[in-house]
Amino acid sequence: MVIVVIVGSIHAAIADEASDAVQVLLKLWGANLEASNNVCGGFKILKNEFVGDSKIYKMRRVVRLEDGKVDDAIDETPFRLLEEDVSPGIVPCWYPRSLSWLGARVPPSVVGVKCLFGRDCMNTTTLTYDPIYNPNAQPKMSKRVGNPADRSPVLDPFSYGSVDPANVDRVRRALQTLLRLNASPAFEPPKAPR
């Protein structure tokens, strides 16, 4: 009986920890960039935000294209397939690296994840629509699905999101919590027969 109570309280504590981490990410991991000058090869980054839950990583990215159309994309994958990208190398300008908060330029404030073992685990769904010339048209949907078993070259084994520099540490801690709680158990090879 005592073991059941202890196990139940452990599960409750883990659920509370995951819920708290998700709330931090939903509230703080995102940026509305419409007023900034984040232009990248003709793309204008409008917004990015975390929209996932305790098991699934989802980062939404809204970009205005040169022709006025809008791409609304979501990178999605289970947290168990990810690790934090602590030293992003070349971050494409698709992910805004510097934001303008209160009119001042600030240092890079990007938090990101990458697929374990450099594989392509990220599923990206993109809706493209034209809010100016054809506002009532159905959005065009495209999807790129990551396949860890596929041995083709990796296209996007990472995903990033901009953060207010004051909140970077809180977002990183919350992200690390979800990565830790969803991590697969360590592999132990079978013992040799005696």
N, C-alpha and C positions, 0 to 999 in steps of 0.2 A: 504494500500500500504506500509506504514511504517513497519507494522508487518511482511510482507513478506520479506522485505529487512533485517530486524533484524534476523528473523529465518534463512534466507539464509546465512547470515554472521556467525551465530552460527554454522551451519552445516559445513561451510567451515573451521572454526577454529578447530572444532573437527576432521575433516578429515586431516588437516595439522598436528595436534598433533599426531594422530594415525600414519600417514606416517613417521613423524620424529622418533617416537618410534620404528617402524619396521626397519627403516634404521639403528638405533643404534644396535638393536638386530642382524640384519643380518651381520653387520660389526664386532661387538665386542663379541657376545656370541658364542664362539666356541674355539676349541683348536685342533691343529694338534699335536698328541702325539706320532708319529712314532718313534721319536728319544729318547723318555723318556723310563723309565723302569716301566711303569704302567702295571704290570702283576697281574692278579687276578684269582687265581685258575686255571691256565692254559690258561686263556684268555689274550691277549695283546690288550689293548685299543689303537686304531690307531687314531681315530678322533671323535670329536663330534661338532655339529654346529646347530644353529637355522636356519630353512628353511621355516618358516611359513609366515603368513601375518597378517593383522590387525584384522582378525576375528578368524583365526585358529592357534592354537599352534602346531608347528611341531618341534621336536628335533630329529636330525639324529645322530646315533651312529654307528661307524664302529669298529668291533672287529675281531682280528685274533684268531681262535681257535687253540687248541693244534695240531690238525691234519693238519694245514696249510690252512684250509678253512676259508673263511671270511664271517661274518654276518654283513649285512648292514641293520640296523633296524631304523624305524621311529615311534616315539610316536606321536600320533595326537589326538586332541580333541578341541572343541570350547573353546575360552577363557572364555566364560560365565559360564562354568562348573568348573572353576579353581580358586584357590587362591594361593598366594605365600607361599611357605613352608619356613618360616623364621627361624625355628629351626629344621632342619632335624635331626631326631634321628639317627638311624643306617642307614647310606647310604651304600648300597651295593658297593663293590669295582668295580662293573660294571660301576659306575660313578666315574671317577678319582677325588680324593679329593685334591691331591697335585701335582703340576706340576713342571717341571724343566725349568725355564726361565733363559737363559744365564748361564746355568750350576749350578745354586744355588737352593737348596730346598726352597720352599716358603710355607707359611701357607695355609690352605685350602681355595680354591676359587671356591666354587660351588654355583650356583644359581639354585633354583628349584621351581617347582609348585606341588600342590597336588589337588586332586579332592575334591570338596566341600562335606562336611559331611562324609568324609572317604569312599565314594562310589568308585566304579571302573568305571571311565569314560574314561579311556585311551585306545585307539585303537593302537595296535602295529603291524606293518607289517614288516616282516623280510625276506630279500633275502639272501640265503646262496649260495655261489659259491666257486669254487676251482681255484684260479688264477695260481696255479703251475702245478698240474698234469692234469687238464682238463679245460684249459682256454676257449675253445669254447663251452662248455656245457651250456645249459640254466640254469639260477639260479633257485634254489628251493625256492618257496615262502611259507611262513606260516603266519597266521594272528591270532591274539588274539583280540577279540572285547570286549570292556567294555560294561556292560549293567547296567545302574543305577537302573533299576527295579528288577534286579536279587538279590536275598537275599543270594547268596552263598558267601563264604569268599572272601575278597578282596585280590587280588594278587599283583597288582602294581598300587596303587592309586596315584602315584607320578612319576615325571620325573625330571632329573637334567642335568645340563650341566656345564662343566668347563669354567672358565673365567680367563683371565690374571688378576692377583690381582690388577693391576693399573686401571682396567676398571669395577670392581665389582659394585661400586656405580652407575655408569652410566647405566649398564645393569639392575640393580635392579629398578632404577627410570623408565626406559623405560618399563620394565615388569609391574610395578605397574600402569603405565599409561594405558597400554592395558587392564589390568584386570579391572581398574576403568571404562574405556570407554565401555567395553563389559558387565559390571555387570548388572544383572537383577534388575529392580526397586524393591524397598522395598515393602514387602507384607503388605497390610493394610486390616485387616478383614472388612467384610461388616458391615455397621452401622445397629444397631438394629432399627426396625420400631418403630415409635412413637405412 
